[in-house]
């Protein structure tokens, strides 16, 4: 029986979608390949009882895509388009230069940033994630399959959202695939709280996905281009072209909406959410939806951040400037980064860390003494660091093996439950009926693994694997 292939593309102007979708029926087997035009994409294969069933499913998939605007095309005619998220051209700041202590050149424009007490991380559009100490020593590098859009923390877990539509767990020696997002969602931003993933997309949609990649809910938001999603124990806060909307993370019910300028970035603290907007403002709202304070900048706001509980509020604009405001909205200072516009930022221990359009992770001394000196024209000599030549550790589906069950760790087993691979704890002292959130790419039915730690989710009901994983043979 001959093989039938249908190839579709969706290519929008002004930086919109640029994707392909290919459906192949070979006897009773259905193969779907999808991704960004110019790339090899991802492949999913399924088998059906007969050719008629496979063809029917193929027709259903093709119909869904055509209704979304995809059209027949010839592979190779359209070329790859560079991925660039907030496509506003940055210009050189006219302000005095900020007191930059050091800057690390990651090699490509960077959106992903994460900073804690131990280290700071940058993820760029080449898919490279670098981990540095606070005194700028590079200690680790990972490479993901596509550009990194964000790096987020969930308790002790650190996840990276990638332009291939997947989310990777960075808590072990190698990156592991943690979540697969639906191929028809063009992700703009991600956040995670207690294993529940919040996803905002190019079309303004918002979704909540549980620890086993299953949608809790998915809905169309009030606007387009959802740049912001922030999650806490009660709600998801979605920033888009029409403002900020809050949803119950369990049900997707809208809780409140606050109209602002188009949101390009978002931040949250314990009691407040912050939307950085294209209308040159950072808007602070209570988590009940009440507008509290507006912080005025001189250009479109690419990014924002805050000190604990909003004591200080920071912003980065499209003209390579960074700002600091008092909680009441008073502008305290505006200074130039010297290394591009801040796509993302984070404040930690009197330092402001930014990742920029030029691909730098820069550490700015935000102490009162350093800022006062910078405003007078005195700044420290910047220490420039280049990325090391050693190749980064790539995401992997391979796993170390051991034959010694007593060598340390928690014993778990992968089981097939109605065609779904699930992981359960075998060790004593755990709930045997709870699933374990476990990397997707290394699950094999019947296989047993030793995991560094297995911890209960904060709200209970399932466990989360943490640290290194070895397969028991």
C-alpha positions as CSV (number, residue, x, y, z in Angstrom):
1,X,0.0,0.0,0.0
2,X,1.4,3.4,-1.0
3,X,2.5,6.0,1.5
4,X,0.5,9.3,1.6
5,X,2.0,12.5,2.9
6,X,0.3,15.9,3.5
7,X,2.6,18.9,4.2
8,X,1.1,22.1,5.7
9,X,2.6,25.4,6.7
10,X,1.5,28.4,8.8
11,X,3.7,31.5,8.2
12,X,2.5,34.9,9.5
13,X,4.0,38.3,8.9
14,X,5.3,40.7,11.6
15,X,7.0,38.0,13.6
16,X,4.0,35.7,13.9
17,X,3.9,31.9,13.7
18,X,6.3,30.2,11.2
19,X,5.5,26.5,11.6
20,X,5.0,23.3,9.6
21,X,2.9,20.2,10.1
22,X,3.4,17.0,8.1
23,X,1.1,14.0,8.3
24,X,2.2,10.6,6.7
25,X,0.0,7.5,6.5
26,X,1.9,4.3,5.8
27,X,-0.5,1.4,5.9
28,X,-1.8,1.4,9.5
29,X,0.9,3.7,10.8
30,X,0.4,7.5,11.3
31,X,3.5,9.7,11.6
32,X,3.3,13.4,12.4
33,X,6.2,15.7,12.1
34,X,5.9,19.3,13.3
35,X,8.0,22.3,14.3
36,X,9.4,25.6,13.0
37,X,10.0,26.0,9.3
38,X,13.6,25.2,8.4
39,X,14.1,22.8,11.3
40,X,13.8,19.1,11.5
41,X,11.0,19.3,14.0
42,X,9.7,16.7,16.3
43,X,8.1,13.3,15.3
44,X,5.3,11.3,16.8
45,X,4.2,7.9,15.5
46,X,1.0,5.9,16.3
47,X,-0.3,2.6,15.0
48,X,-4.0,1.8,14.3
49,X,-5.9,-1.4,13.7
50,X,-6.0,-0.8,9.9
51,X,-5.3,1.7,7.1
52,X,-8.9,3.1,7.2
53,X,-8.5,4.1,10.9
54,X,-5.1,5.7,10.3
55,X,-6.4,7.7,7.3
56,X,-9.4,8.9,9.4
57,X,-7.2,10.1,12.2
58,X,-4.9,11.8,9.6
59,X,-7.9,13.6,8.1
60,X,-9.0,14.7,11.5
61,X,-5.5,16.1,12.3
62,X,-5.2,17.9,8.9
63,X,-8.7,19.4,9.3
64,X,-7.8,20.8,12.7
65,X,-4.7,22.5,11.3
66,X,-6.5,23.9,8.3
67,X,-9.0,25.5,10.6
68,X,-6.2,27.1,12.4
69,X,-4.9,28.7,9.2
70,X,-2.4,26.1,7.9
71,X,-2.3,25.6,4.2
72,X,-0.7,23.1,1.8
73,X,2.9,24.0,0.9
74,X,6.1,22.6,-0.7
75,X,8.9,21.7,1.8
76,X,12.0,23.8,1.5
77,X,10.5,26.8,-0.3
78,X,10.1,28.9,2.8
79,X,13.2,29.4,4.8
80,X,13.9,29.4,8.6
81,X,13.1,32.6,10.3
82,X,15.2,33.8,13.2
83,X,13.4,33.4,16.5
84,X,13.1,36.8,18.3
85,X,10.5,37.2,20.9
86,X,10.0,40.9,22.0
87,X,10.8,42.4,18.6
88,X,11.3,46.0,19.5
89,X,14.6,47.4,18.4
90,X,16.8,48.5,21.3
91,X,19.0,51.6,21.1
92,X,21.9,52.8,23.1
93,X,20.9,54.4,26.4
94,X,21.5,58.1,26.8
95,X,21.8,57.8,30.6
96,X,25.0,57.5,32.6
97,X,26.3,53.9,32.8
98,X,25.3,51.7,35.6
99,X,27.9,50.2,38.0
100,X,28.3,46.9,36.2
101,X,30.6,44.6,38.2
102,X,30.9,41.9,35.6
103,X,29.3,40.7,32.4
104,X,29.3,37.3,30.8
105,X,29.0,37.0,27.1
106,X,26.8,33.9,26.5
107,X,27.1,34.2,22.7
108,X,23.5,34.9,21.7
109,X,20.6,37.1,22.8
110,X,19.3,35.8,26.1
111,X,15.8,35.7,27.8
112,X,16.4,33.1,30.5
113,X,17.7,34.1,33.9
114,X,17.6,32.6,37.4
115,X,19.5,33.8,40.5
116,X,19.6,32.3,44.0
117,X,22.0,32.3,47.0
118,X,24.3,29.8,45.3
119,X,24.5,30.8,41.7
120,X,23.1,32.7,38.7
121,X,22.1,31.3,35.3
122,X,21.6,32.6,31.8
123,X,19.8,30.8,28.9
124,X,20.2,32.1,25.4
125,X,18.7,31.6,21.9
126,X,21.3,29.0,21.0
127,X,19.9,26.8,23.7
128,X,22.9,27.2,26.0
129,X,22.4,27.6,29.7
130,X,25.4,28.7,31.7
131,X,25.7,28.6,35.5
132,X,28.0,31.0,37.2
133,X,29.0,31.8,40.8
134,X,28.2,35.3,42.1
135,X,31.9,36.2,41.5
136,X,31.5,35.2,37.8
137,X,33.1,31.8,37.7
138,X,31.5,29.5,35.2
139,X,30.8,26.2,36.9
140,X,28.4,24.4,34.4
141,X,26.9,24.6,31.0
142,X,23.9,22.7,29.5
143,X,22.7,22.7,25.9
144,X,19.1,22.3,25.0
145,X,17.7,21.5,21.5
146,X,16.4,25.0,20.8
147,X,16.4,28.6,22.2
148,X,15.8,29.0,25.9
149,X,12.8,31.3,26.7
150,X,12.8,31.2,30.5
151,X,14.4,29.6,33.5
152,X,12.1,29.1,36.5
153,X,12.4,27.7,40.0
154,X,9.9,25.5,41.8
155,X,11.2,24.8,45.3
156,X,14.5,23.1,44.7
157,X,13.8,22.2,41.1
158,X,15.0,24.4,38.3
159,X,13.3,24.1,34.9
160,X,14.0,25.7,31.5
161,X,11.4,26.3,28.9
162,X,12.7,25.8,25.4
163,X,11.6,26.9,21.9
164,X,11.1,23.3,20.9
165,X,7.9,23.4,23.0
166,X,9.4,21.3,25.9
167,X,10.4,22.0,29.5
168,X,13.6,20.5,30.9
169,X,14.5,19.6,34.5
170,X,18.0,20.9,35.3
171,X,18.3,19.5,38.8
172,X,20.5,16.5,37.9
173,X,23.8,16.0,36.1
174,X,22.1,16.3,32.7
175,X,19.0,18.1,31.5
176,X,15.9,15.8,31.4
177,X,12.7,16.3,29.5
178,X,10.0,17.1,32.2
179,X,7.0,18.3,30.2
180,X,5.9,18.0,26.6
181,X,3.6,20.8,25.5
182,X,1.0,20.4,22.8
183,X,2.5,21.0,19.4
184,X,-0.2,23.6,18.5
185,X,0.8,25.9,21.4
186,X,3.4,28.5,20.4
187,X,4.8,29.1,23.9
188,X,5.8,32.6,25.0
189,X,6.3,32.1,28.7
190,X,6.2,29.5,31.5
191,X,6.0,29.3,35.2
192,X,5.7,26.4,37.6
193,X,4.4,26.1,41.2
194,X,4.4,22.7,43.0
195,X,4.6,20.7,39.8
196,X,1.7,22.6,38.0
197,X,2.9,24.2,34.8
198,X,1.4,27.5,33.6
199,X,1.8,28.2,29.9
200,X,1.0,31.5,28.0
201,X,1.2,31.5,24.3
202,X,1.5,33.6,21.1
203,X,-2.3,33.6,20.6
204,X,-3.0,34.9,24.1
205,X,-4.1,31.5,25.4
206,X,-3.4,30.3,28.9
207,X,-3.2,26.7,30.2
208,X,-2.5,24.7,33.3
209,X,-0.7,21.3,33.0
210,X,-0.2,18.8,35.7
211,X,2.8,16.7,36.7
212,X,2.0,14.0,34.1
213,X,1.6,16.4,31.1
214,X,-2.2,16.3,31.2
215,X,-4.2,19.5,30.8
216,X,-6.0,20.6,33.9
217,X,-7.6,23.3,31.7
218,X,-6.9,25.4,28.7
219,X,-8.7,28.5,27.5
220,X,-8.5,31.6,25.3
221,X,-7.4,34.6,27.2
222,X,-8.7,38.2,26.9
223,X,-6.0,39.4,24.6
224,X,-3.2,38.3,22.2
225,X,0.5,37.5,22.7
226,X,0.7,36.3,26.3
227,X,4.1,37.3,27.5
228,X,3.5,36.9,31.2
229,X,2.4,34.0,33.3
230,X,3.1,33.8,37.1
231,X,1.8,31.1,39.4
232,X,1.3,30.7,43.1
233,X,-0.6,28.4,45.4
234,X,-4.0,30.0,44.5
235,X,-3.9,31.4,41.0
236,X,-2.2,32.0,37.6
237,X,-1.6,35.6,36.6
238,X,-1.7,36.1,32.8
239,X,-0.3,39.2,31.1
240,X,-1.2,39.8,27.4
241,X,-2.1,42.6,25.0
242,X,-5.1,43.7,27.0
243,X,-3.6,43.7,30.5
244,X,-3.4,41.1,33.3
245,X,-6.0,38.5,34.1
246,X,-6.1,36.1,37.1
247,X,-7.4,32.5,36.9
248,X,-8.0,29.8,39.5
249,X,-5.3,27.3,38.7
250,X,-7.5,24.3,39.5
251,X,-10.5,25.2,37.2
252,X,-9.4,28.0,34.9
253,X,-12.2,30.2,36.2
254,X,-11.4,33.9,35.7
255,X,-11.0,35.6,39.0
256,X,-10.3,39.2,37.9
257,X,-9.0,41.3,35.0
258,X,-7.0,44.6,35.1
259,X,-6.6,46.5,31.9
260,X,-3.1,47.9,31.2
261,X,-0.9,48.5,28.2
262,X,0.3,45.5,26.3
263,X,2.3,43.4,28.8
264,X,5.8,42.4,27.7
265,X,7.0,40.8,31.0
266,X,5.7,40.0,34.4
267,X,6.9,39.6,38.0
268,X,5.4,38.6,41.3
269,X,6.1,38.9,45.0
270,X,4.1,37.5,47.9
271,X,1.2,39.9,47.7
272,X,1.6,41.7,44.4
273,X,2.0,41.1,40.6
274,X,3.8,43.5,38.3
275,X,3.2,43.9,34.6
276,X,5.9,45.6,32.5
277,X,4.2,47.2,29.4
278,X,4.8,48.5,26.0
279,X,3.1,51.8,27.2
280,X,6.2,52.6,29.2
281,X,4.8,51.6,32.6
282,X,5.2,49.0,35.2
283,X,1.9,48.4,36.8
284,X,1.7,46.9,40.3
285,X,-1.5,45.1,41.3
286,X,-2.6,43.3,44.4
287,X,-3.3,39.6,44.0
288,X,-6.9,40.4,44.4
289,X,-6.8,42.6,41.3
290,X,-6.6,46.1,42.8
291,X,-4.3,48.5,40.9
292,X,-1.8,49.8,43.5
293,X,1.1,51.8,41.9
294,X,2.3,52.8,38.4
295,X,6.0,53.2,37.7
296,X,6.7,55.5,34.7
297,X,9.6,54.8,32.4
298,X,10.8,56.6,29.2
299,X,10.4,53.8,26.7
300,X,8.7,50.4,26.3
301,X,9.4,48.1,29.3
302,X,11.1,44.9,28.3
303,X,11.4,43.5,31.8
304,X,10.8,44.2,35.5
305,X,11.6,42.8,38.9
306,X,11.3,43.7,42.6
307,X,13.1,43.4,45.9
308,X,11.3,41.4,48.5
309,X,7.7,42.5,49.0
310,X,8.2,45.3,46.4
311,X,10.4,47.5,48.5
312,X,12.2,48.5,45.3
313,X,10.9,48.0,41.8
314,X,13.2,47.7,38.8
315,X,12.6,48.0,35.1
316,X,14.6,47.6,31.9
317,X,13.5,49.4,28.7
318,X,14.0,49.1,25.0
319,X,16.7,51.8,25.0
320,X,19.2,49.8,27.1
321,X,18.3,51.6,30.3
322,X,17.5,50.2,33.8
323,X,15.4,52.0,36.4
324,X,14.9,51.7,40.1
325,X,11.8,53.0,41.9
326,X,10.7,53.3,45.5
327,X,7.6,51.3,46.4
328,X,5.4,54.4,46.1
329,X,6.4,55.0,42.4
330,X,9.2,57.6,43.0
331,X,11.9,57.1,40.4
332,X,15.2,56.8,42.3
333,X,17.6,56.3,39.3
334,X,17.9,55.5,35.6
335,X,21.2,54.2,34.2
336,X,22.5,52.5,31.0
337,X,23.5,48.9,31.0
338,X,26.3,49.3,28.5
339,X,25.5,45.9,27.0
340,X,22.0,46.1,25.4
341,X,18.4,46.1,26.6
342,X,17.4,43.8,29.5
343,X,15.1,41.1,28.2
344,X,14.8,39.7,31.7
345,X,16.1,40.6,35.2
346,X,16.2,39.6,38.8
347,X,17.3,41.4,42.0
348,X,19.2,39.6,44.6
349,X,21.2,40.8,47.7
350,X,21.7,44.5,46.5
351,X,22.6,43.3,43.0
352,X,20.5,43.6,39.8
353,X,21.2,40.8,37.3
354,X,20.0,41.3,33.7
355,X,20.2,39.2,30.5
356,X,20.2,41.3,27.4
357,X,19.7,41.7,23.7
358,X,23.5,41.4,23.2
359,X,23.5,38.0,25.0
360,X,25.1,39.2,28.2
361,X,24.4,38.2,31.8
362,X,25.4,41.4,33.6
363,X,25.7,41.9,37.4
364,X,24.9,45.5,38.5
365,X,25.9,46.8,41.9
366,X,22.5,48.2,43.1
367,X,23.7,49.4,46.5
368,X,23.1,53.0,47.4
369,X,26.8,53.9,47.5
370,X,27.5,52.4,44.1
371,X,24.5,54.0,42.4
372,X,25.4,57.4,43.9
373,X,28.9,57.1,42.5
374,X,27.6,56.0,39.1
375,X,25.2,59.0,38.9
376,X,28.3,61.2,39.5
377,X,30.1,59.4,36.7
378,X,32.3,57.0,38.7
379,X,31.8,53.3,37.9
380,X,34.0,50.2,38.5
381,X,36.1,48.6,35.8
382,X,33.9,45.9,34.3
383,X,35.2,42.4,34.3
384,X,34.4,40.7,31.0
385,X,34.0,36.9,30.9
386,X,33.7,34.8,27.7
387,X,32.0,31.5,27.5
388,X,34.4,28.6,28.0
389,X,35.4,26.4,25.0
390,X,34.3,23.2,26.7
391,X,31.1,21.9,25.0
392,X,28.0,22.1,27.2
393,X,26.3,19.0,28.5
394,X,23.4,18.1,26.2
395,X,19.9,17.0,27.1
396,X,19.8,13.3,27.2
397,X,17.5,10.2,27.2
398,X,20.4,7.9,28.4
399,X,20.7,7.0,32.0
400,X,23.5,5.6,34.2
401,X,23.2,2.0,35.3
402,X,24.0,0.2,38.5
403,X,23.6,-3.4,39.7
404,X,23.8,-2.5,43.4
405,X,20.4,-1.7,44.8
406,X,22.0,-0.7,48.2
407,X,24.2,2.0,46.6
408,X,22.0,4.8,47.8
409,X,18.8,6.4,46.6
410,X,15.0,5.6,46.5
411,X,13.9,2.6,44.5
412,X,11.1,3.3,41.9
413,X,9.5,1.3,39.1
414,X,8.0,2.3,35.8
415,X,4.7,0.5,35.0
416,X,2.3,0.5,32.0
417,X,-1.2,1.6,33.1
418,X,-3.5,1.4,30.2
419,X,-0.9,2.6,27.7
420,X,0.4,5.3,29.9
421,X,3.8,4.9,31.5
422,X,3.7,5.8,35.2
423,X,6.3,5.6,37.9
424,X,5.7,4.3,41.5
425,X,7.8,4.2,44.6
426,X,8.8,0.7,45.7
427,X,10.7,1.7,48.9
428,X,9.1,1.4,52.3
429,X,7.5,4.4,53.9
430,X,5.9,5.8,50.8
431,X,2.4,5.8,49.3
432,X,2.5,3.0,46.8
433,X,-0.5,4.4,44.9
434,X,1.0,7.8,44.3
435,X,2.7,8.6,40.9
436,X,6.2,10.0,40.7
437,X,6.9,13.0,38.5
438,X,9.7,11.5,36.5
439,X,11.6,12.4,33.2
440,X,9.7,11.4,30.1
441,X,12.5,10.3,27.9
442,X,13.9,7.5,30.1
443,X,10.7,5.7,31.1
444,X,10.6,2.1,30.1
445,X,7.9,-0.3,31.3
446,X,9.2,-2.7,34.0
447,X,12.4,-0.8,34.5
448,X,13.6,0.1,38.1
449,X,15.5,3.2,39.0
450,X,17.4,4.6,42.0
451,X,16.6,8.3,42.5
452,X,18.6,10.6,44.7
453,X,15.4,11.8,46.5
454,X,11.7,11.4,46.1
455,X,9.7,14.2,47.7
456,X,5.9,14.6,48.2
457,X,4.4,17.6,46.4
458,X,3.3,20.4,48.6
459,X,-0.3,19.7,48.1
460,X,0.1,15.9,48.3
461,X,-1.1,13.3,45.9
462,X,2.1,12.6,44.0
463,X,5.9,12.6,44.5
464,X,8.6,14.4,42.6
465,X,11.9,12.9,41.6
466,X,14.9,15.1,42.5
467,X,18.6,14.8,41.7
468,X,20.4,12.0,39.8
469,X,18.8,8.9,38.4
470,X,20.4,5.5,37.8
471,X,18.7,2.4,36.2
472,X,18.9,-0.8,38.2
473,X,20.1,-3.8,36.1
